[in-house]
Amino acid sequence: MDAFFASVEQLDNPELRGKPVAVGGTSDRSVVSAASYEVRKFGVRSAMSVVKARQLCPDIILVPGRMKRYKEISRMAMGVLAEFSPTIEQASVDEAYLDGTGLERLFGPIDAVCHRIKTRMEEVTGLTCSVGAAPVRFLAKIASDMDKPNGVYIIRHEQIHDFLQALPVKKIPGVGKKLLEILHRLGVQTCGDILQRDREYWQERLGKYGGALHDRARGIDPNLVTPSEQAKSCSAENTFHEDTTDRVVLKKWLLAQSERVGEDLRRHGYKGRTVTLKVKYADFKQITRSRSLDGRTDNTTRIFETACDLLQKLELRRAVRLIGVGVSNFTARTRQVNLFEEEPHAVEATSELDKAVDAVRQKFGGKAVARAELIEFKKSPNNSDK
């Protein structure tokens, strides 16, 4: 989807259309979550600080995010893709892979398929999207960024070699900043440069990543489109308006976040074994600490107590600007246990208290019931949700 969050805001509020809109907080400590194409012309990008965004575009219009609405539109978009193929893998809230094998017999040449998807997407969601098509997965992703917004880019089999020869290596999905620095030191700028040396050369220097990198430079990708991939983690975090070392305040944030994470786990039927604490200091240095439990859980109190224990072990020599908690290492509640399969980790029963709170909130709304220690705390404006 094109500039998804910002485009949804412009869709729902016609007064924002054609204007430099960004989704994010309004305080100087906030960051831009998404930027419309109108504001991108000024150099504003997602993850940029609001202060810098305002410097680049004084007329920028900042609107708060509405994740519930974005997820609603996302479900509509995925429904459109399901009209064309049963094999769809959702990669994020606004991006998905679709296996187009055999679609020509139903919808015509691949060019026609791409344009029919785009037309149908705009009819259903009211938004535009960009489509990339290629014989392999990673090239399709690269192609989807080649003609944005509202474009189509197709890499055919016979075009792969020439396309990759001039492609900057940083365009390959998975090539991050550190790997890019190594490649630049080795004189590599394009995929064509990678092929100047054999696969063994790259394996010696980069291990298994070297072999995969060489494969990508040749247009090889063994990864298939895998439908219904299970979520890997669930987390919540908050950035503060004022940095703090007050452990009482930090623990209250962890409690509020543990409630959000626990409720989300229970709603989707997951239990996790690993609890992770995330802390970002005032100097932007970030650390994480994790602990694996004896059993998988969706219990709010268990998540909170584990996060607090992890926090207690930190010295906090500097003020904290962000704190968060997450749960990973999932198993689905509906999972069928094989009696002949070793099951080393138990699955905790869902707390009766959590069940009762979830039921009340589902019936009467999220604010119908709250923990006593969070009532006054949640009224404070001194926070920024993420």
N, C-alpha and C positions, 0 to 999 in steps of 0.2 A: 504494500500500500504506500502511496506517496505522502510523505510528511504526515504520518497517520494521526497522531494526537492533535496536532495543530489543524489538520484538515477536518477532523471531527468537530473541533470548536468552530471553525468557519462554516461548516455545514449547519450546525445548530443555531448559530448566530449570524445571520446574513450581514449584519453591520461590520463584521470582522473580515469579510471576503475582500481580497485584494489588498489587505493591509498587512504590515509587518508584525505578525502574531507569533508569540512563543509561549509554550506551556511551561510553567515553573512557578516557584515562589516569588514573592515581591520584595522580600528582605534582601539586604546586601550580602547575606551569607548563603543565599539560595543559589541553585544552579538551574540552567535551562534543560528541561527534559526533552523538549522537541521544538523544532523551529520550522515555520512555514517557509515556502520558497521565496516569498517576498522579503523576509528578513534575512534569509541566507545570502542574498545579494550583497549585504553589508558585512559578510564574514561571520555572522552569528551561527553557532553550531550547538548541537546537544552536548551536555556535560560542561559547557562553558559557564563561568560564574556570571551571575546577573549583573554585577558591577561592570565587567568587561563588555557584556552584551549591550548595556546602556551606553557605554562609551562608543561602541561601533555604530549603534543605531539609537540615537536619542528619542526617536518616535516609536520605539518598540512598545508593543502592547502585550503585557504579561497577564496570562489567565491561569488560574489554578487547575491542576489536573483532575480528571474525573474517571478514575480507572474503571469503575462499574460501567460507565457508558462506553468506554473504549472496548471492554470485553464483550459488550452487547453487539457492537458493530463487528468485532472480530468473529464472533460466532456466525453472523450473517455472511461474512466473507468466506469463511471455511465452508459454509453451506453451498455457496456458489461453486466452489471448486469441486465439491462432492457431486454436483450435477454433471461434471465432465469425466471424473475418474474415481474409482473406489480406493485408489492407492494414493493417499495424501499424508504427508508428515508435516505437522505444524511446528515450525522452528521458533516462532515467537508470537507475540500478540498480533503482529501485522505481516508475517512472512510465512510462507509454506512451500514445500516441495511437492510436486505432482508428477506421478509417473504417467507419461503420455503415450506409452506403448500401445499401438493399435488404434489410437484415437482418430487417425486419418480415415479409417473405414467408416467412422460415424460422423465426423465433422469436417472432413476434407483435409487439404494440405496443412502442414504445421503452421504456416502463416495465418491461415483461416482460423485454426484452433485458438491461437494466441489472441486474435482480434475478437473472437466470439467470447472468450473469457473476459476480456476487458469491457466489452459492451454489456455483458450480463452483470459484471461487478458494479458498474455504474448504475444500472437499472435498479439493483437490489439495495445497495448501500448508499448510493448518492455520491460516492467517492471514486477517484481514479486510482489505477494501479499501474505498475510497470511490470512487464513480463519478459523473462529471459528464457531461452530454450537452447539446449545443447545435448549432445549424445551422453554426457556424463554429468553427475550431480554438481561438482564444484564449479564447472564451467557454466552451468545454468545460473548459479548464484552470481557469478561475475557478470554474466550477460544481463541479469536483471538490473544492474546498476549502470549499464552502459548508455541507456537512453531514457533517463529520468528527467522530469516526471512524465507520466502518461505515455510511455513509449513501449516499443517492442524491439528486442534485439535477438537475433537468431545466429548461433554458431553451428554451421553444418559440419559434418564429419570431415569433408575435404578441406575445410577452412581451419581446422584445429592447429595444424603445424604453423602456418603463417601468423595466426592470431597470437599464439603463445610466444613466438620468437620475439615480438616487440612488447609483450605484456610486462609491465613493471612487476617485479617479484613481490612487492608489497600488496599487490592485488589478490594474491593467492590466499584464500581463507585459512586462518591458522598461523600465518606469518606475522608474529607480533614484533614489538619494538626491539627486544633483545636479539631475536634471530635476525631481524633486518640489519642491525648493527654488525653482526658477525658476517653476514653475506656481503655487506658493503665493504668491509675490511678485506674480504677475499676478492673484491673486484666485480661483484655480481650486482647488476642493476635490473636485468630482465631474465625471463625464463630461458631465453636463448643463451644467456651467459652460463646458466646452470648446465646446459647440455654440452658446453665446451669440455666438461670433465665427466668421467664415467660414474656410474652408480656407486662403485666401491669407494671412490674418492670421498663422496659425500657421506657414505656410511661410516668411514673411518673418522671423519671430523664431527659428524652430528648424530651418530648412532642410528637408531631406527627412524628418527626424523629425517635423516639425510636420504634414506631410501625413499621415503614417502615424498620428499621434496622433489627428488629426481623424477619420480613417477608423475607428479603433477605437471612438471615442466614438459613431459611427453604427452600430457592429456589423458593420463590413466587415473581412474578413481574407482576403487572396488566397492565403495559405499553405495548401497541401494536406498531407495525411498522406503522408509520403515514407518508404517502407519501406527497411530495410537501409542507413541512412545510415552512411557510413564514419566511423570515429573520426578526430578532428581532431588529437589530440596524445596523447603518452604521457609521464608524468612520475613522479618520486619525490622526496620531501622529508622532512626530519627536523627536529624541534624539540629543542634540547639542554636538559638539566637545568641546565647552567651555561653562561652566555654565554661566548664565546671570540673571540679575535683570532688564535689559533694557526693559521697557514696550513697547517701539516702536518696538523693534525687536520681542517681543513676539506677538504683534498684527499682525505684518506682517506674522508670521507663522500661526496665526489663520486665516488670510485671505486666504492664500494658501491652508490650510487644508479645510476651508469652501468651497472653489471652488471644491476640490476633492470630498468632501462629497455630495455637492449639485448636481454635475454632475452624481455621482453614483446613487443617489436617482432618478433623472429624467430618467436615462437610464433604470432603473428597474421598473419605474412606481410607486414609493412609495413616500408618504409624511409622515413626522413625527411631533409629537406634543412636544416632549421633547428634549431640547438641553442640552448636558452635556459637561462641561469643565473638562479636566484631567490635573493635574500638578504633576510632580515628582521633588522633591527638590534634591539638591546635596547630601544630606545624605540618599537618596533613599526613604524617606518618601513620600507617595503618597496620594493625596486628589482628590476628585471629587466634583463638584458643578453642580446642575441641575436646569433647569427652564422649566416649562410647559407653552406653548404658548396658546393663545386663540383659535388658529386654527392650523391645521396641514399644514406643509409647505415643499417645496423643494427649497425654495428661498435662493440662496447663500448669499445675503446681509442680510437677516433676520437671518440666522444661524450665520453669522459673528458678527453682532451687538449684538446678545444675548450672544455669547461667550465672546465678549469684555466687556460687562456689568458684567458678572460673574467674569471675571479677575479683573476688576476695584475694586471689593469688597474685593479682597484678599490683605493682607498687604505685602506679599513677603518679609518677614524678612530674608529669606535665598535665595541663588541663585537657579535658576531653571535649571535642566538638561533635562527635557522632557516636552512637552506641546502637548495637543491633543484636538480635538473636535469631538463630536459624536451626532447623531440624532437617537431617538428611538420612541417607541409608534406609530407604523406605521398604515397606512391604505393604501390599494392598490388603485391606481387611477381608476382602472376599477371596483371598488366595486359598486354593485347595492344597492342604498339606499332604504330601506323599508319605505314607507311613514307613516306607523303605528309605526315605531320604533323611539324612542327618539334619536335625534342626537344632543347632547349638544355642540359639538365642530365643528366649521366650517372648511372647507377645502379651503385653499387659492388657487387662480388661479396661475398657473406657470408664472413667470415673462417673459415678452416679450424679455427682454435683455438676460436672461438665455437661452431662446429658440434660439435666434440668435447666441449666442456664441457657444452653443452645436452644432448647424448646421454647423458653419464654421469649428469647430474642427473635426467634423465627416467627413467632406469632404476633408479638407486640412491637418489634423493632429493636435495633441494636442498642438503644439507650434505655430500654425498659428496666434493665437490672444492671447493677455495677458493684464492684467490690468497694467496701467502705473506704479503704486506703487510697482509692483512685478517684473518688467523687470530686473533691476539691482540686486535686492534681490535674484532672482532665479539663477543668475549666480554664486553666492557665493558657494564655496565648503564646507562651514562650516555647514554641516547638515548631518543627517543620517535618511533616510526614513524608516518607518515601516508601 
